[in-house]
Amino acid sequence: MLAKAMATRSIATGRKVYVPGDPKGEWSVVAQAVGGIAIELGAGSTTRLNPLDEGPRPAAITSDAWATLVATRRRELLGSLVESALGRPMTTMEHTALDQALRTAAAQPGTTHPAHGRRCPVQPHPARRRGHRPPAGRRRPRSRPRPTRAGLW
């Protein structure tokens, strides 16, 4: 309750509030009450987020500076995701391959927001392949993830 009160008061002073997860749906009501939105993501949801979207460009930034900023953000985001999936830092060659892939995707005619328009086949982690059993005492991952809500206002 205290966090919600602090958030709504800080909105009145011009601050932006972002709630990265709302499994109980409590913040969705607060977001709507102050004119914000709640984005629901999860299994069965038709809502999609494009993390490569460049977002709105501030008027004070030149086109070249904006293009550099967007490319840097995309590279850092995808680099972090790749390193997280690999469980190790990326090599120089992997960084180069990532940069080339981003440049190729952004250079497609009429494309300002590179995104993969169809589902990608994902290889399961070796520990989750058919026939593998987790060690005794370890919980199995949930088969259906819970929906996640994020509020932005």
C-alpha positions as CSV (number, residue, x, y, z in Angstrom):
1,M,0.0,0.0,0.0
2,L,2.8,2.4,0.9
3,A,4.6,1.8,-2.5
4,K,1.4,2.6,-4.4
5,A,0.8,5.8,-2.4
6,M,4.4,6.9,-3.0
7,A,4.1,6.1,-6.7
8,T,1.0,8.1,-7.2
9,R,2.4,11.0,-5.3
10,S,5.6,11.0,-7.3
11,I,3.5,11.0,-10.6
12,A,1.9,14.3,-9.4
13,T,5.4,15.8,-9.2
14,G,6.2,14.8,-12.8
15,R,8.0,11.5,-12.3
16,K,7.4,8.4,-14.4
17,V,6.7,5.1,-12.7
18,Y,7.4,1.7,-14.1
19,V,6.4,-1.5,-12.4
20,P,8.3,-4.5,-14.0
21,G,6.0,-7.2,-12.7
22,D,2.5,-7.5,-11.2
23,P,1.5,-11.1,-10.8
24,K,-1.5,-10.2,-8.6
25,G,-2.8,-7.5,-10.8
26,E,-2.8,-4.8,-8.1
27,W,-0.8,-2.2,-10.0
28,S,-3.0,-2.5,-13.1
29,V,-5.8,-0.7,-11.3
30,V,-3.4,2.0,-10.1
31,A,-2.0,2.5,-13.6
32,Q,-5.5,2.9,-15.0
33,A,-6.6,5.3,-12.2
34,V,-3.7,7.7,-13.1
35,G,-4.1,7.5,-16.9
36,G,-1.4,4.9,-17.4
37,I,-1.4,1.5,-19.1
38,A,-0.8,-2.0,-18.0
39,I,0.8,-4.4,-20.5
40,E,0.0,-8.0,-20.0
41,L,2.5,-10.6,-21.3
42,G,2.4,-14.4,-20.8
43,A,1.2,-17.7,-22.2
44,G,-1.9,-17.2,-24.3
45,S,-1.5,-13.5,-24.5
46,T,-1.5,-11.8,-28.0
47,T,0.5,-8.9,-26.7
48,R,4.1,-8.7,-28.0
49,L,6.9,-6.4,-27.2
50,N,9.7,-5.5,-29.6
51,P,12.8,-4.8,-27.6
52,L,14.5,-3.6,-30.8
53,D,12.0,-0.8,-31.4
54,E,13.7,2.5,-31.5
55,G,11.0,4.3,-29.6
56,P,10.1,8.0,-30.0
57,R,13.0,10.2,-31.1
58,P,13.5,13.4,-29.0
59,A,13.3,16.5,-31.1
60,A,16.7,17.8,-29.8
61,I,18.7,14.8,-31.2
62,T,20.0,14.9,-34.7
63,S,19.3,12.0,-37.1
64,D,22.9,10.8,-37.0
65,A,23.1,10.9,-33.2
66,W,19.8,9.1,-32.9
67,A,20.9,6.3,-35.3
68,T,24.1,5.9,-33.2
69,L,22.1,5.8,-30.0
70,V,19.6,3.3,-31.3
71,A,22.3,1.0,-32.7
72,T,24.2,1.1,-29.3
73,R,21.0,0.3,-27.3
74,R,20.2,-2.6,-29.6
75,R,23.7,-4.0,-29.5
76,E,23.9,-3.8,-25.7
77,L,20.5,-5.4,-25.2
78,L,21.2,-8.3,-27.6
79,G,24.7,-8.7,-26.3
80,S,23.4,-9.0,-22.7
81,L,20.8,-11.5,-23.8
82,V,23.4,-13.6,-25.7
83,E,25.9,-13.5,-22.8
84,S,23.1,-14.5,-20.4
85,A,22.1,-17.5,-22.6
86,L,25.8,-18.5,-23.1
87,G,26.7,-18.1,-19.5
88,R,29.9,-16.4,-20.5
89,P,31.1,-13.1,-22.0
90,M,30.9,-12.9,-25.8
91,T,34.1,-13.2,-27.9
92,T,35.2,-10.5,-30.2
93,M,34.1,-12.6,-33.2
94,E,30.6,-13.1,-31.6
95,H,30.3,-9.3,-31.1
96,T,31.3,-8.7,-34.7
97,A,28.7,-11.2,-35.9
98,L,26.0,-9.6,-33.7
99,D,26.9,-6.1,-35.1
100,Q,26.7,-7.4,-38.7
101,A,23.3,-9.1,-38.0
102,L,21.9,-5.9,-36.6
103,R,23.2,-3.8,-39.5
104,T,21.7,-6.3,-42.0
105,A,18.3,-6.3,-40.2
106,A,18.2,-2.5,-40.0
107,A,19.2,-2.1,-43.7
108,Q,16.2,-4.0,-45.0
109,P,14.1,-1.7,-47.2
110,G,11.4,0.1,-45.2
111,T,12.6,-1.3,-41.9
112,T,13.1,1.1,-39.0
113,H,12.3,-1.5,-36.4
114,P,14.1,-4.8,-37.0
115,A,12.2,-7.7,-35.6
116,H,11.7,-11.3,-36.5
117,G,8.2,-11.6,-37.9
118,R,7.8,-15.3,-37.4
119,R,8.5,-17.8,-34.7
120,C,12.1,-19.0,-34.3
121,P,12.8,-22.6,-33.5
122,V,14.5,-22.7,-30.1
123,Q,16.8,-25.5,-29.1
124,P,16.1,-26.7,-25.6
125,H,18.8,-26.5,-23.0
126,P,20.6,-29.9,-22.8
127,A,19.3,-30.5,-19.3
128,R,15.7,-30.1,-20.5
129,R,15.9,-32.5,-23.4
130,R,13.7,-35.6,-23.5
131,G,14.7,-38.3,-21.1
132,H,16.7,-36.1,-18.7
133,R,15.6,-36.0,-15.1
134,P,16.6,-33.3,-12.7
135,P,18.7,-34.4,-9.6
136,A,16.7,-35.6,-6.6
137,G,15.4,-32.7,-4.6
138,R,15.3,-30.1,-7.4
139,R,12.1,-28.7,-8.6
140,R,11.1,-29.1,-12.2
141,P,10.4,-25.9,-14.1
142,R,6.7,-24.9,-14.5
143,S,5.3,-26.1,-17.8
144,R,3.2,-22.9,-18.2
145,P,4.7,-19.6,-17.1
146,R,2.5,-17.2,-15.2
147,P,1.3,-14.1,-17.0
148,T,3.4,-11.0,-16.2
149,R,2.0,-7.5,-16.1
150,A,4.0,-4.4,-16.3
151,G,2.7,-0.9,-15.7
152,L,4.0,2.3,-17.3
153,W,2.5,5.6,-16.6
